[in-house]
Structures are given as structure tokens and as C-alpha cells.
Amino acid sequence: MRRRTLIAASLALPSLARAQAWMPDRPIRVIVPFGAGGPTDVVARLLADPVAAALGQPVVIENRAGAGGNLGTRAVAQSAPDGHTLVLNAASPLVINQFLYRDLGYDPAALAPITLLTTGPLLVIANPRLPIATMAELVETARRRPGELNYATAGNGTVPHLATELFMQRAGVRLTNVTYRQTPDATQSVMRGDTAVFFDAPQSMQYARAGQVRALAVTTPRRFAAFPEIPTVAESGGPEMSVEAWYGLLAPPATPAPVVARLHDAFIAALARPEVASRIASLGFETVGNTPADFARFMQAEAPKWRGVIEAAQIRIE
């Protein structure tokens, strides 16, 4: 209900009615700064057709992966602010990477926010053959065997990596990082028993239901509607923590407000379509659809948490 209220409020913004005069005059390119098939890419492709119908121009999804999402984000930051090039992005290039890299080649704060599209928890999964069924048992085992338990990541500086660092800092334990190239590889490592745990994407709930992994907790402060039987980290005996996987839409710096508002209108309407919301829910996410100002405040609020985690763990990517 909260998410639908946000979408309804966004649709009612007076600025959107004034924005109807702007319409694109050629295809809109949405850059996804990650590889094809991942959640960011799936969300982008779900929205492409309804947005194209609303704006009267094709929406072309372009995957431009590299440098932790910096490559594609930089391309949008350097594009003309005319509404025809956008980025559908995640936490790493927008909030986290500024604390990891010496030079991004762009200023995340200069990008024009349009809307926060979706949010969801990370799902803490464990190998089902281990005697670890709760976060309390994970903490207790890690304290008895410091550094012996391995945890999987799909890249240094990613949200799952930093979420695990946040957990370790607050629980006062130390696990050993094993890095894989892609999320599916990291998930498979938990299934095989090569690693003990992984702070995974919510889609891994399908493997938990099949008995291939054990779901210990979600990383959000409240239980998640798609799988309410899974407790939060704190409810399961771990430390208090709040980590969301989220995806938002942004335009190049200095994009005029009427252009931002018209794009906002089209994407919010697409999010509100039942078939889109249903598919997003099946991926383990919730639709949001807030205002550009609210999205900007959301990103600003995320920054101090990740800066603190990165500095405490002394993580740096050259």
C-alpha cells in the first residue's frame, strides 16, 4: 500500500501536467551500466514498452558494463541534457563508488534524478548442510571460528560485499571474502558448500524454497511482503542493519525540469501497470515511484552509511 501511495502521489504532481508540452522527437536510449540479464537490465526492459507507448518513441536499452557501473554512468553524465539519454542505475555508481574510486569521471550528485523505481532486500543465504539456521547461529559460529567461514561476493565494493562488511562490523565477527565474477557464480558457491553464506539478491528465494540454500534473513528493517516468513537480520539474532537493493532513473546534468517531469510521468505510469508491478514483485522487489526531490534525498541519506562502512574496512578500488 505504501508503494502504491507513492506512485499515486507522484502522478498527481502539478509539474507533470505542465510538462506535457515536451515530447521526445527520436528514440530514447536507456543505458544500463551492468550486463544483460541482471535485475537492473530486467527492470529496464520491463518498462521499455509501456514508456515507449506513452512517449511515442522507441525506448532502446543499451548495456554498457564496466568499472563497477562507472562506464555507463559516465556516458550518460557526458550526454546532452535533452531527455533522449537516461541511465537506469543502482546504488554502486550513484552512491558507493565515489568512496571507492579516486576518479569516477563524473559527479553522481550532478545527475538529474527522475524517480526511485524499485527497492528490495538482500537475502542472507547459507549452505543448507551447515549447522547454521539463524543469524544468531552465524554470529556464534563466526566468533568461535574467526576467519574460517567464507562468504561469497560478486565483486569488491558491490552492495552485497559492503552489506556483509556492515554485518561483520556490527556483529564484531570476521568472515573471509571469496570473490566471484557474477552473482549466479556466488550463489552456486553457497549451494556447493564452497562458501558458507552470501548476502544475495532477493531472486535467490527460489533456491531456498527448493531446499538448495537456507534463507536466514532479509537485510531490511521490516519483513518483506514477497516472503513474510523470513525474519529480518535483527529478528534472527543478528545486529540491527538496513540495506536495500534499489534501482533508479536519472538524466544527464542540467536536464530541464519540464523534460524531467515528462519522463517522470511516463515511467511512473509504467510502474503502475499491474503486469509490470506483478513482474517486479516476482523478482523480489517492490515498486516505489517517488518524486525527483524525494529520490535525491534518498540517495543523500544513503551516502553516510556506505562511506562509514568503506572507511572502516579500508576498501579501495584503483
PyMOL commands that set and color helices and strands:
alter all, ss='L'
color gray80, all
select helices_A, chain A and resi 2-11+14-21+39-55+67-77+91-99+108-110+135-144+159-171+183-192+202-209+257-272+274-282+292-313
alter helices_A, ss='H'
color red, helices_A
select strands_A, chain A and resi 28-32+59-63+85-90+112-121+123-126+150-153+176-179+197-200+214-218+244-251+286-287
alter strands_A, ss='S'
color yellow, strands_A
deselect
rebuild
show_as cartoon
